[in-house]
Amino acid sequence: QVQFVESGGGTVQPGGSLTLSCTASGFTLVDYGVAWFRQAPGKEREGVSCISSNDGATYYTDSVKGRFTISRDNAKNTLYLQMNSLKLGDTAVYYCRAQYRSLEVWGQGTLVTVSS
């Protein structure tokens, strides 16, 4: 079956780092555009970063520019989000998404808590 399984969440101090991973099974990630979203407590889901399926360009929401890096390893069928200099406002459940035309595959979500 088609799955996109997340790992790497946890609790970190302000200024710390975490790397999230999403590993695809049942489909080939290279054929899909990929993105990360997050949802903080009491807030709407927000797009964090994506890789364009058209030209491979990367995009970031303003609040994470210079701190987060999106990447993919097609040989491992895995998507990554490297998060540095974490702030209290980064606390959220993070979700990965792969898409091809009308097909979407979502990760189950992983909680990132930034706390002093």
TILOSE-585370 format. One line per 8 residues: their letters; for each residue x, y, z of N, C-alpha, C. Coordinates in Angstrom, 1 decimal. Layout:
% residues N
A	X/Y/Z/X/Y/Z/X/Y/Z ~ ...
END
This chain:
% residues 116
QVQFVESG	0.8/-1.2/0.0/0.0/0.0/0.0/0.9/1.3/0.0 ~ 0.3/2.4/-0.4/1.0/3.6/-0.4/1.1/4.2/1.0 ~ 2.3/4.6/1.4/2.6/5.1/2.7/3.7/6.2/2.6 ~ 3.6/7.1/3.5/4.6/8.2/3.7/4.8/8.3/5.2 ~ 5.9/7.8/5.7/6.0/7.6/7.2/7.0/8.6/7.7 ~ 6.6/9.4/8.7/7.4/10.4/9.3/8.2/10.0/10.5 ~ 9.3/10.6/10.8/10.1/10.4/12.0/10.9/11.6/12.3 ~ 11.5/11.7/13.5/12.4/12.7/13.8/11.9/13.8/14.8
GGTVQPGG	10.6/13.8/15.1/10.1/14.8/16.0/10.6/14.6/17.4 ~ 10.4/15.6/18.3/10.8/15.5/19.6/10.8/16.9/20.3 ~ 11.4/17.0/21.5/11.5/18.2/22.2/12.9/18.7/22.2 ~ 13.1/20.0/21.9/14.4/20.6/21.8/14.4/22.0/22.5 ~ 15.5/22.5/23.0/15.7/23.8/23.6/15.7/24.9/22.5 ~ 15.3/26.1/22.8/15.5/27.2/21.8/16.9/27.3/21.3 ~ 17.1/27.5/20.0/18.4/27.5/19.4/18.9/26.2/18.9 ~ 18.2/25.1/19.3/18.6/23.8/18.9/18.2/23.4/17.5
SLTLSCTA	18.5/22.1/17.1/18.3/21.6/15.8/17.6/20.3/15.8 ~ 16.8/20.0/14.8/16.2/18.7/14.6/16.1/18.5/13.1 ~ 16.1/17.2/12.6/15.9/16.9/11.2/14.8/15.9/11.2 ~ 13.7/16.2/10.4/12.6/15.4/10.2/12.8/14.6/8.9 ~ 12.3/13.4/8.8/12.3/12.5/7.7/11.0/12.0/7.3 ~ 10.7/11.8/6.0/9.5/11.1/5.5/10.0/10.1/4.5 ~ 9.7/8.8/4.7/10.1/7.8/3.8/8.9/7.2/3.1 ~ 9.0/7.2/1.8/7.9/6.7/0.9/8.0/5.2/0.7
SGFTLVDY	6.8/4.6/0.6/6.8/3.2/0.2/5.5/3.0/-0.6 ~ 5.6/2.1/-1.6/4.5/1.9/-2.5/4.4/2.8/-3.6 ~ 5.3/3.8/-3.7/5.4/4.7/-4.8/6.8/5.3/-4.9 ~ 7.1/5.8/-6.0/8.5/6.4/-6.3/8.5/7.9/-6.1 ~ 9.2/8.3/-5.1/9.1/9.7/-4.7/9.6/10.7/-5.8 ~ 10.5/10.2/-6.6/11.1/11.1/-7.6/10.0/11.6/-8.6 ~ 8.9/10.9/-8.7/7.8/11.3/-9.6/6.9/12.4/-9.0 ~ 7.1/12.7/-7.8/6.1/13.6/-7.0/6.8/14.9/-6.6
GVAWFRQA	6.0/16.0/-6.6/6.3/17.2/-5.9/6.2/16.9/-4.4 ~ 7.0/17.6/-3.6/7.0/17.3/-2.2/7.0/18.6/-1.4 ~ 6.4/18.6/-0.1/6.3/19.7/0.7/6.2/19.4/2.1 ~ 6.4/20.3/3.0/6.2/20.2/4.5/5.2/21.3/4.9 ~ 4.3/20.9/5.8/3.3/21.7/6.4/3.5/21.6/7.9 ~ 2.9/22.6/8.6/2.8/22.5/10.1/1.5/23.1/10.6 ~ 1.1/22.6/11.8/-0.1/23.2/12.4/0.3/23.4/13.9 ~ 0.3/24.6/14.4/0.5/25.0/15.7/-0.8/24.9/16.5
PGKEREGV	-0.7/24.7/17.8/-1.9/24.7/18.7/-2.8/25.9/18.4 ~ -4.1/25.6/18.1/-5.1/26.7/17.9/-5.0/27.4/16.6 ~ -4.1/27.0/15.7/-3.9/27.8/14.5/-4.2/26.9/13.3 ~ -4.3/27.5/12.1/-4.6/26.8/10.9/-3.3/26.2/10.3 ~ -3.4/25.2/9.5/-2.3/24.5/8.9/-1.6/25.5/8.0 ~ -0.2/25.5/8.0/0.6/26.5/7.3/1.6/25.7/6.4 ~ 1.8/26.2/5.2/2.8/25.6/4.3/4.2/26.2/4.8 ~ 5.2/25.3/5.0/6.5/25.6/5.5/7.5/25.7/4.3
SCISSNDG	7.5/24.7/3.5/8.5/24.6/2.4/8.1/23.6/1.4 ~ 8.6/23.7/0.2/8.2/22.8/-0.9/9.3/22.8/-1.9 ~ 9.4/21.7/-2.7/10.2/21.6/-3.9/9.3/21.5/-5.1 ~ 9.5/22.4/-6.0/8.7/22.4/-7.2/8.9/21.2/-8.1 ~ 7.8/20.6/-8.5/7.8/19.5/-9.4/8.2/19.9/-10.9 ~ 8.1/21.2/-11.2/8.4/21.6/-12.5/9.9/21.8/-12.7 ~ 10.6/22.5/-11.8/12.0/22.8/-12.0/12.9/22.4/-10.8 ~ 12.4/21.9/-9.8/13.2/21.5/-8.6/13.5/22.7/-7.7
ATYYTDSV	13.0/23.9/-7.9/13.2/25.1/-7.1/12.6/24.9/-5.7 ~ 13.3/25.4/-4.7/12.8/25.3/-3.3/12.2/26.6/-2.9 ~ 11.1/26.5/-2.0/10.4/27.7/-1.5/10.2/27.5/0.0 ~ 10.3/28.7/0.7/10.1/28.7/2.2/9.2/29.8/2.6 ~ 8.4/29.6/3.6/7.7/30.7/4.2/8.7/31.6/4.9 ~ 8.3/32.9/5.0/9.3/33.9/5.5/9.8/33.6/6.9 ~ 9.0/33.0/7.7/9.4/32.8/9.1/10.5/31.8/9.3 ~ 10.8/30.9/8.3/11.8/29.9/8.4/13.0/30.1/7.5
KGRFTISR	12.9/31.1/6.6/14.0/31.3/5.7/15.3/31.5/6.4 ~ 16.4/30.8/5.9/17.7/30.9/6.6/17.9/30.0/7.7 ~ 16.8/29.3/8.2/16.9/28.4/9.3/16.6/27.0/8.9 ~ 15.7/26.8/8.0/15.2/25.4/7.6/15.7/25.1/6.2 ~ 16.0/23.8/5.9/16.4/23.4/4.6/15.6/22.1/4.2 ~ 14.9/22.2/3.0/14.2/21.0/2.5/15.1/20.3/1.5 ~ 15.1/19.0/1.5/15.9/18.2/0.6/15.3/16.9/0.4 ~ 15.7/16.2/-0.7/15.2/14.8/-1.0/16.4/13.9/-1.4
DNAKNTLY	16.3/12.7/-1.1/17.2/11.7/-1.5/16.4/10.6/-2.3 ~ 16.4/10.7/-3.6/15.6/9.8/-4.4/16.0/8.4/-4.3 ~ 17.3/8.1/-4.1/17.8/6.7/-4.0/17.2/6.1/-2.7 ~ 17.0/6.9/-1.7/16.4/6.4/-0.4/14.9/6.6/-0.3 ~ 14.3/7.2/-1.4/12.9/7.5/-1.4/12.5/8.3/-0.2 ~ 13.3/9.3/0.2/13.1/10.0/1.5/13.2/11.5/1.3 ~ 12.3/12.2/2.0/12.2/13.6/2.1/12.7/14.1/3.5 ~ 13.4/15.2/3.5/14.0/15.7/4.8/13.6/17.2/5.0
LQMNSLKL	13.6/17.5/6.3/13.5/18.9/6.7/14.5/19.2/7.8 ~ 15.6/19.8/7.5/16.6/20.2/8.5/16.2/21.5/9.1 ~ 16.1/21.6/10.5/15.6/22.7/11.2/16.7/23.2/12.2 ~ 17.2/24.4/12.0/18.2/24.9/12.8/17.7/26.2/13.5 ~ 18.4/26.6/14.6/18.1/27.8/15.3/16.6/27.8/15.7 ~ 16.1/26.8/16.2/14.6/26.6/16.5/14.2/27.6/17.5 ~ 13.0/28.1/17.3/12.3/29.1/18.2/11.1/28.6/18.8 ~ 10.6/29.2/19.8/9.3/28.8/20.5/8.2/28.7/19.5
GDTAVYYC	8.1/29.7/18.5/7.1/29.7/17.5/7.1/28.6/16.5 ~ 8.2/27.8/16.5/8.2/26.6/15.6/7.5/25.4/16.2 ~ 7.0/25.5/17.4/6.3/24.4/18.0/5.0/24.1/17.2 ~ 4.9/22.8/16.7/3.8/22.5/15.9/3.9/21.0/15.6 ~ 2.8/20.4/15.0/2.8/19.1/14.4/3.2/19.4/12.9 ~ 4.2/18.7/12.5/4.7/18.8/11.1/4.3/17.6/10.3 ~ 3.8/17.9/9.0/3.3/16.9/8.1/4.1/17.0/6.8 ~ 4.5/15.9/6.2/5.0/15.8/4.9/3.9/15.5/3.9
RAQYRSLE	4.1/15.9/2.6/3.1/15.7/1.6/3.8/15.4/0.2 ~ 3.4/14.4/-0.5/3.8/14.2/-1.9/2.6/14.3/-2.8 ~ 2.8/14.9/-4.0/1.7/15.0/-4.9/2.0/14.8/-6.3 ~ 1.1/14.2/-7.0/1.3/14.0/-8.5/-0.1/14.2/-9.1 ~ -0.3/15.2/-9.9/-1.6/15.6/-10.4/-2.6/15.7/-9.3 ~ -3.7/14.9/-9.3/-4.7/15.0/-8.3/-4.4/14.1/-7.1 ~ -3.3/13.3/-7.1/-3.0/12.3/-6.1/-2.2/13.0/-5.0 ~ -2.6/12.9/-3.7/-1.8/13.4/-2.6/-1.6/12.2/-1.6
VWGQGTLV	-0.4/12.2/-1.1/0.0/11.2/0.0/0.5/12.0/1.2 ~ -0.1/11.9/2.3/0.3/12.6/3.5/1.0/11.8/4.6 ~ 2.0/12.3/5.3/2.5/11.7/6.4/1.6/11.7/7.6 ~ 1.8/11.0/8.6/0.9/10.9/9.8/1.1/12.1/10.8 ~ 2.1/12.9/10.6/2.4/14.0/11.5/3.4/13.6/12.6 ~ 4.3/14.5/12.9/5.2/14.3/14.0/5.3/15.6/14.8 ~ 5.3/15.6/16.1/5.3/16.7/17.0/6.7/17.2/17.2 ~ 6.9/18.5/17.0/8.1/19.3/17.4/7.8/20.3/18.5
TVSS	8.4/20.1/19.6/8.2/21.0/20.7/9.5/21.8/21.1 ~ 9.4/23.1/21.0/10.6/23.9/21.3/10.2/24.6/22.7 ~ 11.0/24.3/23.7/10.7/24.7/25.0/12.0/24.9/25.9 ~ 12.0/25.9/26.7/13.1/26.2/27.6/12.8/25.5/29.0
END
